[in-house]
Amino acid sequence: MKHLLTLLACLAFFVAQAQDNTRPKVMVMSVRAEIDPRMSRYVKLALEHAKESKADYVIVDMDTFGGALDDTKAIVELLLAFDKPLWVFINSDAASAGALISIACDSIYMSPGATIGAATVVTGEGVAAPDKYQSYMRSIMRSTAEVNHRDPRIAEGMVDERVVIDSVKQAGKVITFTTSEALRHGFCEASVQSIEEILERNHVKNYVLERFELNVAEKIIAFVINPFISGLLILIIIGGIYFELQTPGIGFPLLAAVVALVLYLVPYYIHGLAAYWEILTLIVGVLLLMAEVFIIPGFGVAGIAGIILTVVSLMLIMLNNDYFNFENVPLGDIITSLYATFGGLAGGALLLFFISPRITNTKAFRRMALTDTQERSQGYVATGPVQSMEGKTGTAYTVLRPSGKVLIDGNLHDAYTRGDYIEKGTPVVVIGIEGVTLKVKPQDL
């Protein structure tokens, strides 16, 4: 009896599975935010998933005021290349880029009170972009409308205020249709209240509906792109490098800086924001700063150039710019990148000057770094005549920044300064002793 029940359960499972495989599959993807590289990647992943899962229908749940033109074009190309029925449900607004994406779908459905149109290209300041961009948008709107058998002149009129269409549009305004107007002029199949109503109108029954969601890895990538998180990562990069320089050999601060740098760069690269030249600029800036600290004496052209290249590249990586052309980058994005970059740098500076002394005095830090000194009062004896050298003079045998070697009475000694940078060959005077290391300063000070 037990084996019979198990067999029946298995049989019921396989029958249910077979039935599910024969039921129509509907996938819904949400376009409910600004059209940017993140949305472009989301649509790409959604359509790939639709193909892998063998979805029979795809519905775009639309509510957007538009976004970047290049990302919109990428989305339109993906939609036009999709070989299954593709419908859009405009539940509120399909403005600008949203209008173009809607026209790229096989069928358009709108909720009562929704709108579609107003596709004029604007700059980051919110004013109309130069005519070359408007011309490009007009051509895309016309060709996309023609593909899906809609009036290309009306699609063009959503971009160009100069277009005149009898009983539809006068000069001086761009077209923005309400649901009833879109129905009347062939830019909407029906007014519906829900996605379920769309399926009912198309006689899709007994279906399996799935809403596409990003996986955990993609959600993490989208989370890291948040400007506030980017600022924190910049802070960790700066702090990690600083603490590694202060305590060479520990490894953990440098590892934290490297991980933060990877987390900063990879998401922006995946989303198409970080171009090769921007990443290369960042690397060159960091290398110049390292050269200034470890190789080149003083602080000059290399250090200043390194700072400029590093800051500029960190900002540009966050923006959807075309080299140094920012016409189509919203002003808000530029301001946000400025806040994130300089906020991270300012936070790093505060970390170095105010927080680092507290960290270096913690027990955890002392367990990782050797901070104790071997005092004479504790029984330690120097292996040389350094105990009686205070006040003696010599020369810097190497560059001191702040540590190095000095030559006194023909003998080399380890030495460090109070933080001063001392060139090789500069006369120095011993002002103190720490263990077997001399504390020196320039003789003329």
C-alpha positions as CSV (number, residue, x, y, z in Angstrom):
1,M,0.0,0.0,0.0
2,K,2.8,2.4,0.9
3,H,4.6,1.7,-2.4
4,L,1.3,2.3,-4.3
5,L,0.8,5.7,-2.7
6,T,4.3,6.7,-3.5
7,L,3.8,5.6,-7.1
8,L,0.6,7.6,-7.3
9,A,2.2,10.7,-5.9
10,C,5.1,10.5,-8.4
11,L,2.6,10.0,-11.2
12,A,0.5,13.0,-10.1
13,F,3.7,15.1,-10.0
14,F,4.7,14.2,-13.5
15,V,1.2,14.7,-14.8
16,A,1.1,18.2,-13.2
17,Q,4.6,19.0,-14.6
18,A,3.5,17.9,-18.0
19,Q,0.4,20.1,-17.8
20,D,2.5,23.1,-16.7
21,N,4.7,22.6,-19.7
22,T,1.7,22.8,-22.0
23,R,0.2,25.9,-20.4
24,P,1.0,29.3,-22.0
25,K,3.9,31.0,-20.2
26,V,3.7,34.8,-19.7
27,M,6.6,36.8,-18.5
28,V,6.2,40.4,-17.2
29,M,9.1,42.8,-16.9
30,S,8.9,46.2,-15.2
31,V,10.1,49.4,-16.9
32,R,9.2,51.7,-14.0
33,A,12.3,53.9,-13.6
34,E,14.6,56.1,-15.6
35,I,16.0,54.6,-18.8
36,D,19.7,54.3,-18.1
37,P,22.4,51.6,-18.4
38,R,20.8,49.8,-15.4
39,M,17.5,49.6,-17.2
40,S,19.1,48.6,-20.5
41,R,20.9,45.7,-18.8
42,Y,17.7,44.7,-16.9
43,V,15.7,44.5,-20.2
44,K,18.6,42.5,-21.8
45,L,18.6,40.0,-18.9
46,A,14.8,39.8,-18.9
47,L,14.5,38.9,-22.6
48,E,17.4,36.4,-22.3
49,H,15.4,34.8,-19.4
50,A,12.2,34.8,-21.5
51,K,14.0,32.9,-24.3
52,E,15.6,30.4,-21.8
53,S,12.3,29.8,-20.1
54,K,10.5,29.5,-23.4
55,A,8.0,32.2,-22.6
56,D,5.1,32.4,-25.1
57,Y,4.3,36.1,-24.3
58,V,6.2,39.0,-22.8
59,I,4.5,42.0,-21.3
60,V,6.3,45.3,-20.5
61,D,4.8,47.0,-17.4
62,M,5.5,50.6,-18.3
63,D,5.7,53.8,-16.2
64,T,8.6,56.1,-17.0
65,F,9.3,59.7,-18.0
66,G,12.3,58.7,-20.2
67,G,16.0,58.7,-19.9
68,A,19.2,58.3,-22.0
69,L,18.9,58.1,-25.7
70,D,21.7,55.6,-26.3
71,D,20.2,53.2,-23.7
72,T,16.8,53.6,-25.2
73,K,18.1,52.7,-28.6
74,A,19.7,49.6,-27.2
75,I,16.4,48.6,-25.6
76,V,14.5,49.2,-28.8
77,E,16.8,47.0,-30.8
78,L,16.4,44.2,-28.2
79,L,12.6,44.5,-28.4
80,L,12.5,44.5,-32.2
81,A,14.7,41.4,-32.4
82,F,12.5,39.4,-29.9
83,D,10.5,36.8,-31.8
84,K,7.6,36.2,-29.5
85,P,4.5,38.4,-29.0
86,L,5.6,41.5,-27.0
87,W,3.0,43.8,-25.5
88,V,3.3,46.9,-23.4
89,F,0.9,48.0,-20.6
90,I,1.2,51.7,-20.0
91,N,-0.3,52.0,-16.5
92,S,0.6,55.7,-16.1
93,D,3.2,57.4,-18.3
94,A,5.2,56.5,-21.4
95,A,7.0,59.8,-22.0
96,S,10.0,60.5,-24.2
97,A,12.1,57.3,-24.2
98,G,9.1,55.4,-22.8
99,A,7.1,56.4,-25.9
100,L,9.7,55.0,-28.2
101,I,10.0,51.7,-26.2
102,S,6.2,51.4,-26.3
103,I,6.1,51.9,-30.1
104,A,8.7,49.1,-30.4
105,C,6.3,46.6,-28.9
106,D,3.9,44.6,-31.0
107,S,0.8,45.9,-29.2
108,I,0.2,48.9,-26.9
109,Y,-2.4,48.8,-24.0
110,M,-3.1,51.8,-21.8
111,S,-4.9,52.2,-18.5
112,P,-7.5,55.0,-18.3
113,G,-5.7,58.3,-17.6
114,A,-2.4,57.1,-19.0
115,T,-0.3,59.2,-21.6
116,I,2.2,58.5,-24.3
117,G,4.4,60.9,-26.3
118,A,6.5,64.0,-25.6
119,A,9.7,62.4,-27.0
120,T,11.8,65.6,-27.6
121,V,15.4,65.0,-26.7
122,V,16.6,67.2,-23.9
123,T,20.1,68.0,-22.5
124,G,21.2,67.6,-19.0
125,E,19.9,71.1,-18.2
126,G,16.4,70.2,-19.4
127,V,16.4,72.2,-22.6
128,A,16.0,70.9,-26.1
129,A,19.1,69.2,-27.4
130,P,20.7,70.4,-30.7
131,D,18.9,69.4,-33.9
132,K,21.3,66.6,-34.8
133,Y,19.9,64.7,-31.7
134,Q,16.3,65.6,-32.6
135,S,16.9,64.4,-36.2
136,Y,18.3,61.1,-34.9
137,M,15.3,60.6,-32.5
138,R,12.8,61.5,-35.3
139,S,14.3,58.9,-37.6
140,I,14.2,56.2,-34.9
141,M,10.6,57.1,-34.0
142,R,9.6,56.9,-37.7
143,S,11.3,53.7,-38.5
144,T,10.1,52.0,-35.3
145,A,6.5,53.1,-36.0
146,E,6.7,51.7,-39.6
147,V,7.9,48.3,-38.4
148,N,4.8,47.9,-36.2
149,H,2.5,49.5,-38.8
150,R,1.8,52.8,-36.9
151,D,1.7,56.2,-38.5
152,P,5.3,57.4,-38.7
153,R,4.2,61.1,-39.0
154,I,2.5,60.9,-35.7
155,A,5.6,59.2,-34.2
156,E,7.7,62.0,-35.6
157,G,5.3,64.6,-34.2
158,M,6.0,63.3,-30.7
159,V,9.6,64.6,-31.2
160,D,9.3,67.6,-33.5
161,E,7.1,70.6,-32.6
162,R,7.4,71.8,-36.2
163,V,5.4,68.9,-37.6
164,V,1.8,69.7,-38.6
165,I,-0.8,67.0,-39.0
166,D,-4.4,67.9,-39.8
167,S,-6.9,67.3,-37.0
168,V,-4.0,65.8,-34.9
169,K,-1.3,68.4,-34.3
170,Q,-0.6,72.1,-34.7
171,A,2.8,73.7,-35.1
172,G,4.6,74.6,-31.9
173,K,3.6,71.6,-29.8
174,V,4.8,68.0,-29.6
175,I,2.2,65.2,-29.5
176,T,1.2,63.7,-26.1
177,F,-1.8,61.3,-26.4
178,T,-4.2,60.4,-23.7
179,T,-5.6,56.9,-23.8
180,S,-8.6,57.8,-25.8
181,E,-6.5,59.9,-28.3
182,A,-4.0,57.1,-28.7
183,L,-6.9,54.7,-29.4
184,R,-8.4,57.0,-32.0
185,H,-5.1,57.5,-33.9
186,G,-3.8,53.9,-33.8
187,F,-1.2,54.1,-31.0
188,C,-3.2,51.9,-28.6
189,E,-5.0,48.6,-29.0
190,A,-7.3,49.0,-26.0
191,S,-7.9,50.7,-22.7
192,V,-7.4,48.1,-19.9
193,Q,-7.2,48.0,-16.2
194,S,-4.7,45.3,-15.7
195,I,-2.3,42.8,-17.3
196,E,-4.8,40.1,-16.7
197,E,-7.3,41.9,-18.8
198,I,-4.7,42.2,-21.7
199,L,-4.4,38.4,-21.6
200,E,-8.1,37.9,-21.5
201,R,-8.6,40.1,-24.5
202,N,-6.0,38.0,-26.4
203,H,-7.7,34.8,-25.4
204,V,-4.7,33.6,-23.4
205,K,-6.1,31.2,-20.7
206,N,-4.9,28.9,-18.1
207,Y,-1.5,30.6,-18.3
208,V,1.6,30.6,-16.0
209,L,2.6,34.2,-15.2
210,E,6.1,35.1,-14.0
211,R,7.4,38.5,-13.1
212,F,11.1,38.8,-13.9
213,E,13.3,39.8,-11.0
214,L,17.1,40.3,-10.9
215,N,19.1,37.6,-9.2
216,V,21.0,38.3,-6.0
217,A,24.3,39.1,-7.8
218,E,22.6,41.6,-10.2
219,K,20.8,43.2,-7.2
220,I,24.1,43.6,-5.4
221,I,25.6,45.2,-8.5
222,A,22.7,47.6,-8.8
223,F,23.0,48.4,-5.1
224,V,26.8,49.1,-5.4
225,I,26.1,51.6,-8.2
226,N,24.2,53.8,-5.7
227,P,26.2,57.0,-5.4
228,F,26.2,56.9,-1.6
229,I,27.7,53.4,-1.7
230,S,30.2,54.6,-4.3
231,G,31.3,57.4,-2.0
232,L,31.8,54.8,0.8
233,L,33.9,52.7,-1.5
234,I,36.1,55.7,-2.4
235,L,36.6,56.3,1.4
236,I,37.6,52.7,1.9
237,I,40.0,52.8,-1.0
238,I,41.8,55.9,0.4
239,G,41.7,54.7,4.0
240,G,43.0,51.2,3.1
241,I,45.9,52.6,1.1
242,Y,46.8,55.0,3.9
243,F,46.8,52.4,6.7
244,E,48.8,50.0,4.5
245,L,51.5,52.7,4.0
246,Q,51.5,53.3,7.8
247,T,51.9,49.6,8.7
248,P,53.4,47.9,5.7
249,G,53.2,44.1,5.7
250,I,49.8,43.8,7.5
251,G,48.0,43.2,4.2
252,F,44.4,43.7,5.4
253,P,44.0,47.4,4.7
254,L,45.5,46.9,1.2
255,L,43.1,44.0,0.6
256,A,40.2,46.1,1.7
257,A,41.3,48.9,-0.7
258,V,41.6,46.4,-3.6
259,V,38.2,44.8,-2.9
260,A,36.6,48.3,-2.7
261,L,38.2,49.3,-6.0
262,V,36.9,46.2,-7.7
263,L,33.4,46.7,-6.3
264,Y,33.6,50.3,-7.5
265,L,34.7,49.6,-11.0
266,V,33.0,46.3,-12.0
267,P,29.4,47.3,-11.6
268,Y,29.9,50.5,-13.6
269,Y,31.8,48.6,-16.3
270,I,29.0,45.9,-16.5
271,H,26.4,48.6,-16.9
272,G,28.4,50.3,-19.6
273,L,29.2,53.5,-17.7
274,A,32.9,52.8,-17.1
275,A,34.8,53.1,-20.4
276,Y,38.2,51.6,-20.9
277,W,39.9,55.0,-21.1
278,E,38.2,56.1,-17.8
279,I,39.5,53.0,-16.0
280,L,43.0,53.5,-17.6
281,T,42.9,57.1,-16.4
282,L,42.2,56.0,-12.8
283,I,45.1,53.5,-12.9
284,V,47.5,56.1,-14.3
285,G,46.4,58.6,-11.6
286,V,47.0,56.1,-8.8
287,L,50.4,55.1,-10.3
288,L,51.5,58.8,-10.4
289,L,50.5,59.3,-6.8
290,M,52.5,56.1,-5.8
291,A,55.5,57.3,-7.8
292,E,55.3,60.7,-6.0
293,V,55.3,59.0,-2.6
294,F,57.8,56.3,-3.2
295,I,60.1,57.4,-6.0
296,I,60.1,61.1,-6.9
297,P,61.3,63.4,-4.1
298,G,59.1,66.3,-3.0
299,F,55.6,66.9,-4.2
300,G,55.2,68.3,-7.7
301,V,53.8,67.8,-11.1
302,A,53.4,64.0,-10.8
303,G,51.5,64.3,-7.5
304,I,49.2,67.1,-8.7
305,A,48.6,65.2,-12.0
306,G,47.8,62.0,-10.1
307,I,45.3,63.8,-7.9
308,I,43.5,65.4,-10.9
309,L,43.4,62.2,-13.0
310,T,42.2,60.1,-10.0
311,V,39.4,62.6,-9.1
312,V,38.2,63.2,-12.7
313,S,38.2,59.5,-13.5
314,L,36.2,58.6,-10.4
315,M,33.6,61.1,-11.4
316,L,33.5,60.1,-15.1
317,I,33.1,56.5,-14.3
318,M,29.7,57.3,-12.7
319,L,28.4,59.2,-15.7
320,N,26.9,58.1,-19.0
321,N,29.1,60.5,-20.9
322,D,30.5,60.3,-24.4
323,Y,34.2,61.2,-23.7
324,F,33.9,64.8,-22.6
325,N,30.5,65.4,-24.2
326,F,27.9,65.8,-21.4
327,E,25.0,67.2,-23.5
328,N,22.8,64.2,-22.7
329,V,23.9,63.7,-19.2
330,P,21.3,65.0,-16.7
331,L,22.6,67.8,-14.5
332,G,21.4,65.9,-11.5
333,D,23.7,63.0,-12.4
334,I,26.7,65.3,-12.6
335,I,26.0,66.9,-9.3
336,T,25.4,63.4,-7.7
337,S,28.8,62.2,-9.0
338,L,30.5,65.3,-7.6
339,Y,28.9,64.8,-4.2
340,A,29.8,61.1,-4.2
341,T,33.5,61.6,-5.3
342,F,34.3,64.6,-3.1
343,G,32.2,63.1,-0.2
344,G,34.3,60.0,-0.4
345,L,37.6,62.0,-0.6
346,A,36.5,64.3,2.3
347,G,35.5,61.3,4.4
348,G,38.9,59.7,3.6
349,A,40.6,62.9,4.8
350,L,38.6,63.0,8.0
351,L,39.5,59.3,8.5
352,L,43.2,60.0,8.2
353,F,43.4,63.1,10.4
354,F,40.8,62.4,13.1
355,I,40.0,58.7,13.2
356,S,43.3,57.1,12.4
357,P,45.0,58.0,15.7
358,R,42.1,56.2,17.6
359,I,42.4,53.2,15.3
360,T,46.1,52.8,15.8
361,N,45.7,52.9,19.5
362,T,43.2,50.1,19.7
363,K,44.2,46.6,20.9
364,A,43.1,45.0,17.7
365,F,45.5,47.2,15.7
366,R,48.4,46.6,18.1
367,R,47.9,42.9,17.7
368,M,48.5,43.3,13.9
369,A,51.3,45.9,14.0
370,L,54.4,46.2,16.1
371,T,54.0,49.5,18.0
372,D,56.0,48.8,21.2
373,T,59.4,50.6,21.7
374,Q,62.2,49.0,23.6
375,E,63.1,51.5,26.3
376,R,66.4,51.6,28.1
377,S,64.5,51.7,31.5
378,Q,63.1,48.3,30.7
379,G,66.5,46.7,30.3
380,Y,67.0,47.1,26.6
381,V,70.5,48.2,25.5
382,A,71.3,49.6,22.0
383,T,73.8,47.8,19.9
384,G,75.9,50.9,19.2
385,P,76.9,54.3,20.4
386,V,73.5,55.9,19.6
387,Q,72.7,56.6,23.3
388,S,75.2,59.5,23.4
389,M,74.5,60.9,19.9
390,E,71.9,63.5,20.7
391,G,73.0,66.9,19.4
392,K,75.4,65.4,16.9
393,T,75.4,66.5,13.2
394,G,75.7,64.6,10.0
395,T,74.1,64.3,6.6
396,A,71.1,62.5,5.1
397,Y,72.6,59.5,3.4
398,T,69.2,58.8,1.7
399,V,66.0,60.7,1.2
400,L,64.1,60.8,4.5
401,R,60.3,60.7,4.0
402,P,60.1,60.5,6.9
403,S,62.5,57.6,7.5
404,G,65.8,56.7,5.9
405,K,69.5,56.6,6.8
406,V,71.9,59.3,7.9
407,L,75.7,59.4,7.9
408,I,77.3,60.6,11.2
409,D,81.0,60.3,12.0
410,G,81.5,58.0,9.1
411,N,78.8,55.5,10.3
412,L,75.3,54.9,8.9
413,H,72.3,55.0,11.2
414,D,68.6,54.4,10.8
415,A,66.8,57.7,11.3
416,Y,63.4,59.4,10.9
417,T,62.1,63.0,11.0
418,R,59.2,64.7,12.8
419,G,57.3,64.4,9.5
420,D,59.6,66.7,7.5
421,Y,60.8,65.6,4.0
422,I,64.6,65.8,3.9
423,E,66.6,65.5,0.6
424,K,69.6,63.3,0.3
425,G,72.8,65.2,1.3
426,T,71.0,67.7,3.6
427,P,72.8,68.5,6.9
428,V,70.9,67.1,9.9
429,V,71.1,67.2,13.6
430,V,70.1,64.5,16.1
431,I,67.3,65.7,18.4
432,G,66.2,62.4,20.0
433,I,66.6,58.6,20.1
434,E,64.0,55.8,19.9
435,G,65.7,52.4,20.5
436,V,68.4,52.3,17.9
437,T,66.8,54.8,15.6
438,L,67.8,58.5,15.5
439,K,65.3,61.3,15.4
440,V,66.7,64.1,13.3
441,K,65.8,67.4,11.7
442,P,67.4,69.6,9.1
443,Q,70.4,71.4,10.8
444,D,69.3,74.9,9.7
445,L,65.9,74.6,11.4
